[in-house]
């Protein structure tokens, strides 16, 4: 089942999505305000010969949505060349099942780029692999430095509350410290999709949809 213009237009604009959020809106809007691009980052988007349509699948409880959707939103705002429509994953299974992570997982966010004829140019899923890998390395380092946290493979809810809170604080601090790197990697992957889409014909693109996915292999629903 392909994404049609009619189905795409049923989605929310970015502002409408923010208005629909029941949690984490302050965090998302803070990321909106603080994300920074240089002109080299923004140029491929501003220089597009015509706007692209971007289908977004999201949920407001997802940390990767809160981190990465503001980057796309700001690129759309600052370039004027991305037409976003946002869909809640759990209410639009017909869409998310077209963009499964590794063909299995309903990972979010999904950013799927389309030209004006709704040929898919590429897709971004969840987060860049480079970010996943570095987070995993940093997480291992945190556990190695703090034996009281136990095994990184054990469920955190088995820890005493005080220890669990300390672990959560350490992981949150790690993610905040990594945010500039993670943001750059997201922009880099979105640039790859846009730059390729600007140079390829619809006929060529029809055989390469999804070639620039970022599929991190997370558990279903992440």
ROSELO-300372 format. One line per 5 residues: their letters; for each residue x, y, z of C-alpha. Coordinates in Angstrom, 3 decimals. Layout:
a) X,Y,Z | ...
END
This chain:
xxxxx) 0.000,0.000,0.000 | 1.569,3.250,-1.138 | 1.249,6.616,0.584 | -1.042,8.801,-1.492 | -1.455,12.556,-1.452
xxxxx) -4.940,12.126,-0.020 | -3.644,9.973,2.863 | -0.747,12.338,3.478 | -3.023,15.366,3.748 | -4.984,13.665,6.531
xxxxx) -2.037,14.212,8.868 | -1.473,17.060,11.287 | 0.827,19.974,10.649 | 3.729,20.260,13.059 | 1.938,22.996,15.026
xxxxx) -1.250,20.928,15.166 | 0.736,17.976,16.453 | 2.261,20.085,19.214 | -1.218,21.245,20.182 | -2.346,17.605,20.372
xxxxx) 0.434,16.533,22.750 | -0.593,15.435,26.232 | 2.941,14.982,27.582 | 6.510,16.185,26.958 | 5.468,19.271,24.993
xxxxx) 7.728,21.524,27.073 | 10.726,19.285,26.368 | 9.952,19.175,22.647 | 9.525,22.954,22.423 | 12.744,23.499,24.380
xxxxx) 14.534,21.349,21.809 | 12.821,23.429,19.111 | 14.317,26.575,20.598 | 17.822,25.293,21.246 | 18.661,23.207,18.156
xxxxx) 21.251,24.968,16.006 | 22.271,24.584,12.370 | 25.052,26.184,10.401 | 24.519,27.403,6.847 | 26.132,24.269,5.393
xxxxx) 23.532,22.158,7.201 | 20.615,24.258,6.033 | 21.747,24.930,2.445 | 20.689,21.564,0.917 | 17.173,22.112,2.243
xxxxx) 16.910,25.774,1.239 | 18.336,25.025,-2.207 | 15.742,22.393,-3.082 | 14.121,23.344,-6.412 | 10.684,22.550,-4.994
xxxxx) 9.303,21.548,-1.578 | 9.329,17.938,-0.446 | 6.541,16.201,1.459 | 7.631,14.557,4.719 | 5.401,12.017,6.431
xxxxx) 6.138,11.810,10.157 | 4.999,9.008,12.460 | 5.370,9.802,16.142 | 4.075,9.465,19.710 | 4.576,12.017,22.465
xxxxx) 5.874,9.465,24.986 | 8.885,8.520,22.848 | 12.250,10.027,23.752 | 13.572,9.754,20.192 | 10.542,11.683,18.939
xxxxx) 11.097,14.430,21.509 | 14.781,14.631,20.537 | 14.551,14.308,16.748 | 11.223,15.731,15.596 | 12.219,19.302,16.606
xxxxx) 15.267,19.005,14.337 | 13.039,18.200,11.368 | 10.551,20.883,12.433 | 13.238,23.555,12.540 | 14.684,22.456,9.200
xxxxx) 11.196,22.805,7.724 | 10.685,26.228,9.301 | 14.106,27.631,8.446 | 14.214,26.299,4.877 | 10.583,26.725,3.842
xxxxx) 11.025,23.607,1.687 | 9.592,20.748,3.780 | 5.852,20.115,3.991 | 5.305,18.059,7.154 | 2.320,15.926,8.098
xxxxx) 2.410,14.115,11.429 | 0.515,10.937,12.322 | 0.198,9.221,15.699 | 1.669,5.757,15.311 | -0.874,3.789,17.325
xxxxx) -3.823,5.286,15.453 | -2.300,4.761,11.997 | -1.044,1.206,11.819 | -1.571,1.178,8.053 | 1.206,3.758,7.817
xxxxx) 3.703,2.509,10.403 | 3.522,-1.000,8.949 | 4.918,0.395,5.690 | 8.000,1.699,7.543 | 9.013,-1.094,9.892
xxxxx) 12.483,-0.992,11.415 | 14.362,-4.028,10.014 | 11.026,-5.145,8.591 | 9.809,-6.022,12.093 | 9.699,-3.185,14.636
xxxxx) 7.270,-0.262,14.762 | 10.091,2.103,15.747 | 9.550,5.859,15.858 | 9.995,8.535,14.778 | 9.653,7.799,11.083
xxxxx) 10.462,10.618,8.640 | 9.578,9.520,5.076 | 10.440,11.963,2.274 | 8.371,12.172,-0.918 | 8.506,14.251,-4.070
xxxxx) 5.448,15.993,-5.496 | 4.297,12.777,-7.209 | 4.718,10.855,-3.927 | 7.681,8.839,-5.043 | 9.561,7.992,-1.867
xxxxx) 13.041,9.536,-1.748 | 14.209,7.988,1.500 | 13.344,7.388,5.118 | 14.811,7.997,8.553 | 13.778,5.676,11.383
xxxxx) 14.323,6.194,15.109 | 17.889,7.551,15.287 | 21.248,7.232,13.481 | 23.196,4.035,14.086 | 26.189,6.151,15.127
xxxxx) 24.145,7.603,17.986 | 22.898,4.182,19.084 | 26.448,2.805,19.074 | 27.913,5.683,21.057 | 25.085,5.617,23.580
xxxxx) 25.664,1.893,24.100 | 29.376,2.482,24.655 | 28.735,5.312,27.105 | 26.137,3.210,28.912 | 28.649,0.398,29.361
xxxxx) 31.124,2.901,30.773 | 28.565,4.171,33.282 | 27.867,0.654,34.520 | 31.595,-0.127,34.723 | 32.172,3.004,36.824
xxxxx) 29.225,2.250,39.135 | 29.121,-1.401,40.250 | 26.110,-0.580,42.404 | 24.045,-0.334,39.218 | 24.536,-4.061,38.656
xxxxx) 24.454,-5.597,35.192 | 23.546,-3.424,32.187 | 21.445,-6.363,30.960 | 19.328,-6.610,34.123 | 15.932,-4.844,34.341
xxxxx) 16.333,-1.527,36.214 | 13.151,-2.144,38.215 | 15.063,-4.809,40.163 | 17.285,-2.108,41.698 | 16.495,-0.337,44.983
xxxxx) 14.643,2.912,44.347 | 17.547,5.160,45.338 | 19.958,3.271,43.078 | 17.472,3.223,40.225 | 17.021,6.991,40.506
xxxxx) 20.794,7.480,40.439 | 21.053,5.293,37.331 | 18.301,7.257,35.593 | 20.039,10.527,36.433 | 23.344,9.240,35.053
xxxxx) 21.710,8.066,31.819 | 19.813,11.339,31.415 | 23.008,13.333,31.924 | 24.759,11.156,29.338 | 22.032,11.777,26.760
xxxxx) 22.110,15.527,27.402 | 25.895,15.600,27.022 | 25.606,13.671,23.761 | 22.798,15.845,22.357 | 24.978,18.094,20.134
xxxxx) 26.607,15.053,18.538 | 23.252,13.277,18.146 | 21.665,16.351,16.555 | 24.509,16.663,14.040 | 24.128,13.019,13.084
xxxxx) 20.374,13.396,12.546 | 20.943,16.434,10.306 | 23.649,14.546,8.413 | 21.315,11.642,7.639 | 18.470,13.932,6.597
xxxxx) 20.865,15.828,4.319 | 21.821,12.562,2.590 | 18.164,11.899,1.761 | 17.507,15.439,0.533 | 20.721,15.771,-1.473
xxxxx) 20.126,12.468,-3.228 | 16.497,13.355,-3.871 | 17.501,16.654,-5.449 | 19.686,14.928,-8.047 | 17.761,11.792,-8.931
xxxxx) 14.814,11.420,-11.276 | 11.498,9.941,-10.077 | 12.155,6.886,-12.227 | 15.473,6.237,-10.510 | 14.037,6.961,-7.085
xxxxx) 11.223,4.459,-7.486 | 13.750,1.654,-7.274 | 15.660,3.077,-4.317 | 13.014,4.026,-1.778 | 14.290,3.605,1.731
xxxxx) 17.940,3.287,0.785 | 18.951,5.751,3.486 | 17.095,4.272,6.418 | 18.578,4.520,9.871 | 17.440,1.265,11.465
xxxxx) 18.908,0.752,14.912 | 17.254,-2.574,15.706 | 15.450,-1.443,18.803 | 12.676,-3.417,20.464 | 9.151,-3.025,19.085
xx) 7.556,0.294,19.895 | 10.756,2.111,20.724
END
